[in-house]
């Protein structure tokens, strides 16, 4: 069985120069925590081995999506300004 590598929000954030919290906020805001971009796993809490939480682990394909979301609005080609109004 060939396992696909997954990354934590901290690892993705480090690659993009943002915090893990920002990764989580962006992916929640844009409904990106889907099977296409990662999977939910149970993770043990580091200093409390009797407790675990569900956490989302990201696939590498989320990186270009987040890079696009992090671009300044002026550089996004699909945004048009007409008489100072954003359409």
TIBATI-878535 format. One record per atom (N, C-alpha, C): residue in three letters; residue number from 0; x, y, z. Coordinates in nm, 4 decimals, padded with zeros to 6 digits, m for minus. Each point is the difference from the previous one (the first is absolute). Layout:
BEGIN
<kolfi r="ALA" k="NUM" x="X" y="Y" z="Z"/>
...
END
This chain:
BEGIN
<kolfi r="UNK" k="0" x="00.0848" y="m00.1182" z="00.0000"/>
<kolfi r="UNK" k="0" x="m00.0848" y="00.1182" z="00.0000"/>
<kolfi r="UNK" k="0" x="00.0891" y="00.1242" z="00.0000"/>
<kolfi r="UNK" k="1" x="m00.0262" y="00.0916" z="m00.0920"/>
<kolfi r="UNK" k="1" x="00.0801" y="00.1206" z="m00.0152"/>
<kolfi r="UNK" k="1" x="m00.0643" y="00.1148" z="00.0758"/>
<kolfi r="UNK" k="2" x="00.0644" y="00.0425" z="00.1103"/>
<kolfi r="UNK" k="2" x="m00.0519" y="00.1097" z="00.0817"/>
<kolfi r="UNK" k="2" x="00.0403" y="00.1349" z="m00.0594"/>
<kolfi r="UNK" k="3" x="m00.0936" y="00.0920" z="m00.0069"/>
<kolfi r="UNK" k="3" x="00.0279" y="00.1355" z="m00.0447"/>
<kolfi r="UNK" k="3" x="00.0483" y="00.0794" z="00.1215"/>
<kolfi r="UNK" k="4" x="00.1069" y="00.0741" z="m00.0168"/>
<kolfi r="UNK" k="4" x="00.0551" y="00.0785" z="00.1105"/>
<kolfi r="UNK" k="4" x="m00.0967" y="00.1115" z="00.0387"/>
<kolfi r="UNK" k="5" x="m00.0137" y="00.0215" z="00.1293"/>
<kolfi r="UNK" k="5" x="m00.0842" y="00.1081" z="00.0503"/>
<kolfi r="UNK" k="5" x="00.0851" y="00.0958" z="00.0821"/>
<kolfi r="UNK" k="6" x="m00.0513" y="00.1215" z="00.0150"/>
<kolfi r="UNK" k="6" x="00.0713" y="00.1058" z="00.0696"/>
<kolfi r="UNK" k="6" x="m00.0915" y="00.0630" z="00.1049"/>
<kolfi r="UNK" k="7" x="00.0591" y="00.0430" z="00.1097"/>
<kolfi r="UNK" k="7" x="m00.0760" y="00.0720" z="00.1019"/>
<kolfi r="UNK" k="7" x="m00.0204" y="00.1440" z="m00.0449"/>
<kolfi r="UNK" k="8" x="m00.0890" y="00.0689" z="00.0657"/>
<kolfi r="UNK" k="8" x="m00.0212" y="00.1421" z="m00.0294"/>
<kolfi r="UNK" k="8" x="00.1283" y="00.0786" z="00.0269"/>
<kolfi r="UNK" k="9" x="00.0754" y="m00.0394" z="00.1025"/>
<kolfi r="UNK" k="9" x="00.1262" y="00.0675" z="00.0311"/>
<kolfi r="UNK" k="9" x="00.1010" y="m00.0179" z="m00.1129"/>
<kolfi r="UNK" k="10" x="00.0065" y="m00.1194" z="m00.0569"/>
<kolfi r="UNK" k="10" x="00.0929" y="m00.0248" z="m00.1105"/>
<kolfi r="UNK" k="10" x="m00.0396" y="00.0799" z="m00.1240"/>
<kolfi r="UNK" k="11" x="m00.1283" y="00.0019" z="m00.0319"/>
<kolfi r="UNK" k="11" x="m00.0481" y="00.0772" z="m00.1150"/>
<kolfi r="UNK" k="11" x="00.0266" y="00.1487" z="00.0233"/>
<kolfi r="UNK" k="12" x="m00.0307" y="00.0466" z="00.1195"/>
<kolfi r="UNK" k="12" x="00.0234" y="00.1403" z="00.0336"/>
<kolfi r="UNK" k="12" x="00.1464" y="00.0385" z="m00.0121"/>
<kolfi r="UNK" k="13" x="00.0874" y="m00.0873" z="00.0445"/>
<kolfi r="UNK" k="13" x="00.1437" y="00.0255" z="m00.0095"/>
<kolfi r="UNK" k="13" x="00.0438" y="00.0139" z="m00.1456"/>
<kolfi r="UNK" k="14" x="m00.0540" y="m00.0834" z="m00.0873"/>
<kolfi r="UNK" k="14" x="00.0328" y="00.0075" z="m00.1425"/>
<kolfi r="UNK" k="14" x="m00.0496" y="00.1303" z="m00.0637"/>
<kolfi r="UNK" k="15" x="m00.1116" y="00.0523" z="00.0512"/>
<kolfi r="UNK" k="15" x="m00.0618" y="00.1192" z="m00.0586"/>
<kolfi r="UNK" k="15" x="00.0333" y="00.1290" z="00.0748"/>
<kolfi r="UNK" k="16" x="00.0675" y="m00.0120" z="00.1129"/>
<kolfi r="UNK" k="16" x="00.0353" y="00.1190" z="00.0783"/>
<kolfi r="UNK" k="16" x="m00.1157" y="00.0565" z="00.0799"/>
<kolfi r="UNK" k="17" x="m00.0943" y="m00.0868" z="00.0385"/>
<kolfi r="UNK" k="17" x="m00.1141" y="00.0418" z="00.0822"/>
<kolfi r="UNK" k="17" x="m00.0127" y="m00.0949" z="00.1185"/>
<kolfi r="UNK" k="18" x="m00.0855" y="00.0327" z="00.0939"/>
<kolfi r="UNK" k="18" x="m00.0179" y="m00.0841" z="00.1183"/>
<kolfi r="UNK" k="18" x="m00.0926" y="m00.1177" z="m00.0293"/>
<kolfi r="UNK" k="19" x="00.0088" y="m00.1005" z="00.0847"/>
<kolfi r="UNK" k="19" x="m00.0906" y="m00.1152" z="m00.0100"/>
<kolfi r="UNK" k="19" x="m00.1445" y="00.0460" z="00.0192"/>
<kolfi r="UNK" k="20" x="m00.0186" y="00.0965" z="00.0886"/>
<kolfi r="UNK" k="20" x="m00.1344" y="00.0535" z="00.0238"/>
<kolfi r="UNK" k="20" x="m00.0568" y="00.0623" z="m00.1278"/>
<kolfi r="UNK" k="21" x="00.0832" y="00.0733" z="m00.0726"/>
<kolfi r="UNK" k="21" x="m00.0439" y="00.0628" z="m00.1259"/>
<kolfi r="UNK" k="21" x="m00.0359" y="m00.1062" z="m00.1032"/>
<kolfi r="UNK" k="22" x="00.0778" y="m00.1082" z="m00.0059"/>
<kolfi r="UNK" k="22" x="m00.0320" y="m00.1112" z="m00.0912"/>
<kolfi r="UNK" k="22" x="m00.1393" y="m00.0541" z="00.0326"/>
<kolfi r="UNK" k="23" x="m00.0245" y="m00.0256" z="00.1279"/>
<kolfi r="UNK" k="23" x="m00.1302" y="m00.0512" z="00.0422"/>
<kolfi r="UNK" k="23" x="m00.1130" y="00.0966" z="m00.0296"/>
<kolfi r="UNK" k="24" x="00.0239" y="00.1283" z="00.0234"/>
<kolfi r="UNK" k="24" x="m00.1037" y="00.1005" z="m00.0263"/>
<kolfi r="UNK" k="24" x="m00.0330" y="00.0076" z="m00.1489"/>
<kolfi r="UNK" k="25" x="00.1025" y="00.0001" z="m00.0848"/>
<kolfi r="UNK" k="25" x="m00.0223" y="00.0055" z="m00.1450"/>
<kolfi r="UNK" k="25" x="m00.0742" y="m00.1236" z="m00.0502"/>
<kolfi r="UNK" k="26" x="00.0441" y="m00.1166" z="00.0458"/>
<kolfi r="UNK" k="26" x="m00.0638" y="m00.1225" z="m00.0482"/>
<kolfi r="UNK" k="26" x="m00.1427" y="m00.0136" z="00.0518"/>
<kolfi r="UNK" k="27" x="m00.0271" y="00.0469" z="00.1190"/>
<kolfi r="UNK" k="27" x="m00.1378" y="m00.0010" z="00.0505"/>
<kolfi r="UNK" k="27" x="m00.0865" y="00.1000" z="m00.0760"/>
<kolfi r="UNK" k="28" x="00.0530" y="00.1204" z="m00.0187"/>
<kolfi r="UNK" k="28" x="m00.0737" y="00.1069" z="m00.0668"/>
<kolfi r="UNK" k="28" x="m00.0391" y="m00.0377" z="m00.1430"/>
<kolfi r="UNK" k="29" x="00.0859" y="m00.0748" z="m00.0672"/>
<kolfi r="UNK" k="29" x="m00.0234" y="m00.0359" z="m00.1402"/>
<kolfi r="UNK" k="29" x="m00.0416" y="m00.1462" z="m00.0184"/>
<kolfi r="UNK" k="30" x="m00.0397" y="m00.0640" z="00.1100"/>
<kolfi r="UNK" k="30" x="m00.0480" y="m00.1390" z="m00.0031"/>
<kolfi r="UNK" k="30" x="00.0959" y="m00.0935" z="m00.0728"/>
<kolfi r="UNK" k="31" x="00.1280" y="00.0066" z="00.0356"/>
<kolfi r="UNK" k="31" x="00.1022" y="m00.0797" z="m00.0659"/>
<kolfi r="UNK" k="31" x="00.0384" y="m00.1269" z="00.0766"/>
<kolfi r="UNK" k="32" x="m00.0592" y="m00.0218" z="00.1146"/>
<kolfi r="UNK" k="32" x="00.0302" y="m00.1226" z="00.0744"/>
<kolfi r="UNK" k="32" x="m00.0875" y="m00.1126" z="m00.0553"/>
<kolfi r="UNK" k="33" x="00.0395" y="m00.0450" z="m00.1183"/>
<kolfi r="UNK" k="33" x="m00.0734" y="m00.1047" z="m00.0713"/>
<kolfi r="UNK" k="33" x="00.0959" y="m00.1126" z="m00.0366"/>
<kolfi r="UNK" k="34" x="m00.0543" y="m00.1104" z="m00.0486"/>
<kolfi r="UNK" k="34" x="00.0823" y="m00.1143" z="m00.0406"/>
<kolfi r="UNK" k="34" x="00.0985" y="00.0354" z="m00.1111"/>
<kolfi r="UNK" k="35" x="m00.0343" y="00.1002" z="m00.0784"/>
<kolfi r="UNK" k="35" x="00.0893" y="00.0417" z="m00.1084"/>
<kolfi r="UNK" k="35" x="00.1311" y="00.0570" z="00.0548"/>
<kolfi r="UNK" k="36" x="m00.0047" y="00.0680" z="00.1142"/>
<kolfi r="UNK" k="36" x="00.1162" y="00.0702" z="00.0531"/>
<kolfi r="UNK" k="36" x="00.0593" y="m00.0603" z="00.1270"/>
<kolfi r="UNK" k="37" x="m00.0561" y="m00.1094" z="00.0495"/>
<kolfi r="UNK" k="37" x="00.0555" y="m00.0600" z="00.1206"/>
<kolfi r="UNK" k="37" x="m00.0949" y="m00.0991" z="00.0631"/>
<kolfi r="UNK" k="38" x="00.0274" y="m00.0309" z="00.1245"/>
<kolfi r="UNK" k="38" x="m00.0851" y="m00.0958" z="00.0719"/>
<kolfi r="UNK" k="38" x="00.0049" y="00.0271" z="00.1500"/>
<kolfi r="UNK" k="39" x="m00.1052" y="m00.0409" z="00.0673"/>
<kolfi r="UNK" k="39" x="m00.0078" y="00.0116" z="00.1455"/>
<kolfi r="UNK" k="39" x="00.0690" y="m00.1206" z="00.0622"/>
<kolfi r="UNK" k="40" x="00.0794" y="00.0236" z="00.1034"/>
<kolfi r="UNK" k="40" x="00.0674" y="m00.1076" z="00.0727"/>
<kolfi r="UNK" k="40" x="m00.0148" y="00.0252" z="00.1497"/>
<kolfi r="UNK" k="41" x="00.0148" y="m00.1069" z="00.0777"/>
<kolfi r="UNK" k="41" x="00.0023" y="00.0126" z="00.1456"/>
<kolfi r="UNK" k="41" x="00.1456" y="00.0160" z="00.0418"/>
<kolfi r="UNK" k="42" x="00.0285" y="00.1023" z="00.0774"/>
<kolfi r="UNK" k="42" x="00.1363" y="00.0267" z="00.0452"/>
<kolfi r="UNK" k="42" x="00.0030" y="00.0070" z="00.1522"/>
<kolfi r="UNK" k="43" x="00.1016" y="m00.0610" z="00.0570"/>
<kolfi r="UNK" k="43" x="00.0169" y="00.0046" z="00.1443"/>
<kolfi r="UNK" k="43" x="00.0544" y="00.1357" z="00.0409"/>
<kolfi r="UNK" k="44" x="m00.0482" y="00.0526" z="00.1105"/>
<kolfi r="UNK" k="44" x="00.0520" y="00.1251" z="00.0537"/>
<kolfi r="UNK" k="44" x="00.1376" y="m00.0285" z="00.0591"/>
<kolfi r="UNK" k="45" x="00.0984" y="00.0788" z="m00.0372"/>
<kolfi r="UNK" k="45" x="00.1400" y="m00.0283" z="00.0327"/>
<kolfi r="UNK" k="45" x="00.0255" y="m00.0207" z="00.1486"/>
<kolfi r="UNK" k="46" x="m00.0528" y="00.0855" z="00.0840"/>
<kolfi r="UNK" k="46" x="00.0317" y="m00.0090" z="00.1425"/>
<kolfi r="UNK" k="46" x="m00.1107" y="m00.0656" z="00.0823"/>
<kolfi r="UNK" k="47" x="m00.1028" y="m00.0488" z="m00.0670"/>
<kolfi r="UNK" k="47" x="m00.1075" y="m00.0716" z="00.0678"/>
<kolfi r="UNK" k="47" x="m00.0322" y="m00.1249" z="m00.0816"/>
<kolfi r="UNK" k="48" x="00.0794" y="m00.1062" z="00.0131"/>
<kolfi r="UNK" k="48" x="m00.0133" y="m00.1172" z="m00.0869"/>
<kolfi r="UNK" k="48" x="m00.1342" y="m00.0730" z="00.0099"/>
<kolfi r="UNK" k="49" x="m00.0763" y="00.0266" z="00.1026"/>
<kolfi r="UNK" k="49" x="m00.1307" y="m00.0664" z="00.0107"/>
<kolfi r="UNK" k="49" x="m00.1088" y="00.0737" z="m00.0788"/>
<kolfi r="UNK" k="50" x="00.0336" y="00.1159" z="m00.0578"/>
<kolfi r="UNK" k="50" x="m00.0975" y="00.0788" z="m00.0747"/>
<kolfi r="UNK" k="50" x="00.0411" y="00.0109" z="m00.1465"/>
<kolfi r="UNK" k="51" x="m00.1002" y="00.0031" z="m00.0865"/>
<kolfi r="UNK" k="51" x="00.0275" y="00.0242" z="m00.1406"/>
<kolfi r="UNK" k="51" x="m00.1055" y="00.0918" z="m00.0585"/>
<kolfi r="UNK" k="52" x="00.0337" y="00.0605" z="m00.1123"/>
<kolfi r="UNK" k="52" x="m00.0906" y="00.0919" z="m00.0684"/>
<kolfi r="UNK" k="52" x="m00.0054" y="m00.0375" z="m00.1474"/>
<kolfi r="UNK" k="53" x="m00.1047" y="00.0445" z="m00.0675"/>
<kolfi r="UNK" k="53" x="m00.0054" y="m00.0143" z="m00.1451"/>
<kolfi r="UNK" k="53" x="00.0667" y="00.1216" z="m00.0612"/>
<kolfi r="UNK" k="54" x="00.0871" y="m00.0232" z="m00.0936"/>
<kolfi r="UNK" k="54" x="00.0722" y="00.1087" z="m00.0647"/>
<kolfi r="UNK" k="54" x="00.0036" y="m00.0245" z="m00.1504"/>
<kolfi r="UNK" k="55" x="00.0024" y="00.1066" z="m00.0765"/>
<kolfi r="UNK" k="55" x="00.0028" y="m00.0121" z="m00.1455"/>
<kolfi r="UNK" k="55" x="00.1435" y="00.0023" z="m00.0471"/>
<kolfi r="UNK" k="56" x="00.0379" y="m00.0991" z="m00.0796"/>
<kolfi r="UNK" k="56" x="00.1332" y="m00.0079" z="m00.0605"/>
<kolfi r="UNK" k="56" x="m00.0155" y="00.0307" z="m00.1486"/>
<kolfi r="UNK" k="57" x="00.0829" y="00.0890" z="m00.0504"/>
<kolfi r="UNK" k="57" x="m00.0131" y="00.0508" z="m00.1366"/>
<kolfi r="UNK" k="57" x="00.0875" y="m00.0767" z="m00.0989"/>
<kolfi r="UNK" k="58" x="m00.0506" y="m00.0132" z="m00.1224"/>
<kolfi r="UNK" k="58" x="00.0800" y="m00.0523" z="m00.1102"/>
<kolfi r="UNK" k="58" x="00.0770" y="00.1170" z="m00.0616"/>
<kolfi r="UNK" k="59" x="00.1020" y="m00.0317" z="m00.0756"/>
<kolfi r="UNK" k="59" x="00.0846" y="00.1024" z="m00.0618"/>
<kolfi r="UNK" k="59" x="m00.0770" y="00.0891" z="m00.0975"/>
<kolfi r="UNK" k="60" x="m00.1093" y="m00.0510" z="m00.0568"/>
<kolfi r="UNK" k="60" x="m00.0754" y="00.0774" z="m00.1001"/>
<kolfi r="UNK" k="60" x="m00.0727" y="00.1212" z="00.0583"/>
<kolfi r="UNK" k="61" x="m00.0015" y="00.0164" z="00.1322"/>
<kolfi r="UNK" k="61" x="m00.0621" y="00.1179" z="00.0610"/>
<kolfi r="UNK" k="61" x="00.0904" y="00.1226" z="m00.0132"/>
<kolfi r="UNK" k="62" x="00.1296" y="m00.0202" z="m00.0181"/>
<kolfi r="UNK" k="62" x="00.0950" y="00.1113" z="m00.0005"/>
<kolfi r="UNK" k="62" x="m00.0283" y="00.1026" z="m00.1096"/>
<kolfi r="UNK" k="63" x="m00.0171" y="m00.0409" z="m00.1270"/>
<kolfi r="UNK" k="63" x="m00.0295" y="00.1023" z="m00.1013"/>
<kolfi r="UNK" k="63" x="m00.1341" y="00.0694" z="00.0217"/>
<kolfi r="UNK" k="64" x="m00.0956" y="m00.0704" z="00.0584"/>
<kolfi r="UNK" k="64" x="m00.1309" y="00.0597" z="00.0279"/>
<kolfi r="UNK" k="64" x="00.0160" y="00.1106" z="00.1042"/>
<kolfi r="UNK" k="65" x="00.0738" y="m00.0280" z="00.1062"/>
<kolfi r="UNK" k="65" x="00.0217" y="00.1003" z="00.1039"/>
<kolfi r="UNK" k="65" x="00.0856" y="00.1155" z="m00.0518"/>
<kolfi r="UNK" k="66" x="00.0979" y="m00.0292" z="m00.0836"/>
<kolfi r="UNK" k="66" x="00.0800" y="00.1077" z="m00.0595"/>
<kolfi r="UNK" k="66" x="m00.0893" y="00.0958" z="m00.0777"/>
<kolfi r="UNK" k="67" x="m00.0940" y="m00.0539" z="m00.0751"/>
<kolfi r="UNK" k="67" x="m00.0942" y="00.0832" z="m00.0771"/>
<kolfi r="UNK" k="67" x="m00.0842" y="00.0859" z="00.0940"/>
<kolfi r="UNK" k="68" x="m00.0463" y="m00.0587" z="00.1096"/>
<kolfi r="UNK" k="68" x="m00.0820" y="00.0755" z="00.0950"/>
<kolfi r="UNK" k="68" x="00.0806" y="00.1093" z="00.0703"/>
<kolfi r="UNK" k="69" x="00.1290" y="m00.0200" z="00.0127"/>
<kolfi r="UNK" k="69" x="00.0845" y="00.0967" z="00.0697"/>
<kolfi r="UNK" k="69" x="00.0492" y="00.1135" z="m00.0892"/>
<kolfi r="UNK" k="70" x="m00.0227" y="m00.0107" z="m00.1307"/>
<kolfi r="UNK" k="70" x="00.0414" y="00.1076" z="m00.0909"/>
<kolfi r="UNK" k="70" x="m00.0762" y="00.1277" z="00.0331"/>
<kolfi r="UNK" k="71" x="00.0673" y="00.1138" z="m00.0107"/>
<kolfi r="UNK" k="71" x="m00.0721" y="00.1272" z="00.0179"/>
<kolfi r="UNK" k="71" x="m00.1118" y="00.0109" z="m00.1035"/>
<kolfi r="UNK" k="72" x="m00.1087" y="00.0595" z="00.0368"/>
<kolfi r="UNK" k="72" x="m00.1179" y="00.0071" z="m00.0862"/>
<kolfi r="UNK" k="72" x="00.0297" y="00.0663" z="m00.1343"/>
<kolfi r="UNK" k="73" x="00.0951" y="00.0940" z="m00.0039"/>
<kolfi r="UNK" k="73" x="00.0306" y="00.0706" z="m00.1248"/>
<kolfi r="UNK" k="73" x="00.0599" y="m00.0927" z="m00.1055"/>
<kolfi r="UNK" k="74" x="00.0657" y="m00.1084" z="00.0420"/>
<kolfi r="UNK" k="74" x="00.0681" y="m00.0869" z="m00.0961"/>
<kolfi r="UNK" k="74" x="m00.0872" y="m00.1157" z="m00.0482"/>
<kolfi r="UNK" k="75" x="m00.1172" y="m00.0167" z="00.0558"/>
<kolfi r="UNK" k="75" x="m00.0872" y="m00.1092" z="m00.0429"/>
<kolfi r="UNK" k="75" x="m00.0665" y="00.0371" z="m00.1319"/>
<kolfi r="UNK" k="76" x="00.0161" y="m00.0819" z="m00.1027"/>
<kolfi r="UNK" k="76" x="m00.0487" y="00.0353" z="m00.1335"/>
<kolfi r="UNK" k="76" x="m00.1518" y="00.0003" z="m00.0147"/>
<kolfi r="UNK" k="77" x="m00.0721" y="m00.0693" z="00.0861"/>
<kolfi r="UNK" k="77" x="m00.1443" y="m00.0088" z="m00.0165"/>
<kolfi r="UNK" k="77" x="m00.0759" y="00.1108" z="00.0730"/>
<kolfi r="UNK" k="78" x="00.0685" y="00.0921" z="00.0633"/>
<kolfi r="UNK" k="78" x="m00.0637" y="00.1105" z="00.0716"/>
<kolfi r="UNK" k="78" x="00.0012" y="00.1227" z="m00.0907"/>
<kolfi r="UNK" k="79" x="m00.1151" y="00.0653" z="m00.0135"/>
<kolfi r="UNK" k="79" x="m00.0091" y="00.1194" z="m00.0844"/>
<kolfi r="UNK" k="79" x="m00.0475" y="00.1186" z="00.0841"/>
<kolfi r="UNK" k="80" x="00.0617" y="00.1127" z="m00.0248"/>
<kolfi r="UNK" k="80" x="m00.0391" y="00.1237" z="00.0653"/>
<kolfi r="UNK" k="80" x="m00.0651" y="00.0907" z="m00.1045"/>
<kolfi r="UNK" k="81" x="m00.1204" y="00.0449" z="00.0280"/>
<kolfi r="UNK" k="81" x="m00.0690" y="00.0919" z="m00.0901"/>
<kolfi r="UNK" k="81" x="m00.0414" y="00.1209" z="00.0828"/>
<kolfi r="UNK" k="82" x="00.0549" y="00.1157" z="m00.0332"/>
<kolfi r="UNK" k="82" x="m00.0263" y="00.1257" z="00.0700"/>
<kolfi r="UNK" k="82" x="00.0145" y="m00.0148" z="00.1517"/>
<kolfi r="UNK" k="83" x="00.1076" y="m00.0647" z="00.0416"/>
<kolfi r="UNK" k="83" x="00.0288" y="m00.0116" z="00.1414"/>
<kolfi r="UNK" k="83" x="m00.0834" y="m00.1048" z="00.0722"/>
<kolfi r="UNK" k="84" x="m00.0833" y="m00.0745" z="m00.0699"/>
<kolfi r="UNK" k="84" x="m00.0831" y="m00.1019" z="00.0623"/>
<kolfi r="UNK" k="84" x="00.0533" y="m00.1379" z="m00.0368"/>
<kolfi r="UNK" k="85" x="00.0062" y="m00.0884" z="00.0948"/>
<kolfi r="UNK" k="85" x="00.0479" y="m00.1357" z="m00.0216"/>
<kolfi r="UNK" k="85" x="m00.1147" y="m00.0862" z="m00.0539"/>
<kolfi r="UNK" k="86" x="00.0227" y="m00.0628" z="m00.1155"/>
<kolfi r="UNK" k="86" x="m00.1010" y="m00.0901" z="m00.0575"/>
<kolfi r="UNK" k="86" x="00.0551" y="m00.1388" z="m00.0144"/>
END
